[in-house]
Amino acid sequence: MNKPPFFFIVIVALIVVLASFRFMHQRRVEAENDAQPLASRSVAVAAKRETPANDRRSRQREVTGVEDSMRYEVQFRPLNGGALMRFRVSAAQYHALSVGQRGSVRYRGSRYEGFIPAPAP
């Protein structure tokens, strides 16, 4: 009875292996983004979306309280055609943008670097 069950050891080993794969994938994506040159593209803000970082149900939020952690995502539509570009941004960057605003988005790989609004005509 002093020996831990075999399936418990297998589950712990599986969790460790999967966590290490996820960590290595994140490191690889960060390295790829760092290696990419800074790119800029003329775009219009197509959509904005904010979602809670936690996906608890409403009853769970009532019991433990609401947390202020949100995820902010912005979609850009290239002015000269092409696929929509989607980036996760900070709260300050999210609130500085408005849907329909035109300008130039700066990005490095899949990482959002900034948005420069076009001057008003």
C-alpha positions as CSV (number, residue, x, y, z in Angstrom):
1,M,0.0,0.0,0.0
2,N,3.0,2.3,0.3
3,K,3.6,2.2,-3.5
4,P,1.7,4.8,-5.6
5,P,-0.7,3.4,-8.2
6,F,0.8,2.9,-11.6
7,F,-1.9,5.0,-13.4
8,F,-1.2,7.9,-11.1
9,I,2.5,7.9,-12.1
10,V,1.5,7.6,-15.8
11,I,-0.8,10.6,-15.5
12,V,1.8,12.8,-13.8
13,A,4.4,11.9,-16.4
14,L,1.9,12.7,-19.2
15,I,1.1,16.1,-17.7
16,V,4.8,16.9,-17.4
17,V,5.5,15.8,-21.1
18,L,2.5,17.8,-22.4
19,A,3.5,20.9,-20.4
20,S,7.0,20.7,-21.7
21,F,5.8,20.5,-25.3
22,R,3.6,23.5,-24.8
23,F,6.5,25.5,-23.2
24,M,8.8,24.6,-26.1
25,H,6.1,25.6,-28.7
26,Q,5.7,29.0,-27.0
27,R,9.5,29.5,-27.0
28,R,9.6,28.6,-30.7
29,V,6.8,31.1,-31.6
30,E,8.5,33.9,-29.6
31,A,11.8,33.1,-31.3
32,E,10.2,33.2,-34.8
33,N,8.5,36.5,-34.0
34,D,11.8,38.0,-32.8
35,A,13.5,36.9,-36.0
36,Q,10.9,38.5,-38.3
37,P,11.4,42.0,-39.6
38,L,9.1,44.7,-38.5
39,A,6.3,45.0,-41.1
40,S,3.8,47.7,-41.7
41,R,0.5,47.6,-43.6
42,S,-2.3,50.0,-44.4
43,V,-5.4,48.8,-42.7
44,A,-8.8,49.7,-41.3
45,V,-10.0,48.4,-37.9
46,A,-12.6,45.8,-38.8
47,A,-13.7,44.6,-35.4
48,K,-12.9,44.7,-31.7
49,R,-13.7,42.0,-29.1
50,E,-13.1,41.8,-25.4
51,T,-13.7,38.6,-23.5
52,P,-13.2,37.5,-19.9
53,A,-9.8,35.7,-19.4
54,N,-11.6,33.2,-17.2
55,D,-14.5,31.2,-18.7
56,R,-16.3,30.6,-15.4
57,R,-20.1,30.4,-15.4
58,S,-22.2,33.3,-14.1
59,R,-23.0,31.5,-10.9
60,Q,-19.3,30.9,-10.2
61,R,-18.6,34.6,-10.7
62,E,-21.3,35.5,-8.3
63,V,-19.9,33.3,-5.6
64,T,-16.3,34.2,-5.9
65,G,-16.5,37.7,-7.4
66,V,-15.7,39.2,-10.7
67,E,-12.1,39.5,-11.8
68,D,-10.8,42.3,-13.9
69,S,-8.8,40.1,-16.3
70,M,-10.0,40.5,-19.8
71,R,-8.5,39.6,-23.2
72,Y,-8.6,42.2,-26.0
73,E,-8.5,41.3,-29.6
74,V,-8.6,43.5,-32.7
75,Q,-9.2,42.6,-36.3
76,F,-7.7,44.7,-39.1
77,R,-8.8,44.6,-42.8
78,P,-6.1,45.5,-45.3
79,L,-7.0,48.4,-47.5
80,N,-5.5,46.8,-50.6
81,G,-7.2,43.5,-50.1
82,G,-6.2,40.3,-48.4
83,A,-7.1,38.3,-45.4
84,L,-8.2,39.8,-42.1
85,M,-5.4,40.2,-39.6
86,R,-6.2,39.4,-35.9
87,F,-4.0,40.5,-33.0
88,R,-4.3,40.3,-29.2
89,V,-3.6,43.7,-27.7
90,S,-3.4,45.3,-24.3
91,A,-6.3,47.2,-22.7
92,A,-4.7,50.6,-23.4
93,Q,-4.2,49.8,-27.1
94,Y,-7.7,48.3,-27.4
95,H,-9.4,51.4,-26.0
96,A,-7.3,53.7,-28.3
97,L,-8.8,52.1,-31.4
98,S,-12.2,52.5,-32.9
99,V,-14.0,50.4,-35.5
100,G,-13.6,51.9,-39.0
101,Q,-10.4,53.8,-38.1
102,R,-7.8,53.8,-40.8
103,G,-4.1,53.8,-40.5
104,S,-1.0,51.6,-40.5
105,V,-0.6,48.5,-38.3
106,R,3.0,47.5,-37.3
107,Y,3.6,43.8,-36.6
108,R,6.5,41.4,-36.2
109,G,5.4,37.9,-37.3
110,S,2.2,37.3,-35.3
111,R,3.0,39.8,-32.6
112,Y,1.2,43.2,-32.7
113,E,3.7,46.1,-32.3
114,G,1.4,49.2,-32.8
115,F,-1.0,51.2,-34.8
116,I,-0.4,54.6,-36.4
117,P,-3.7,56.4,-37.3
118,A,-3.9,58.0,-40.7
119,P,-4.2,61.8,-40.7
120,A,-7.7,63.2,-41.0
121,P,-8.4,64.4,-44.6
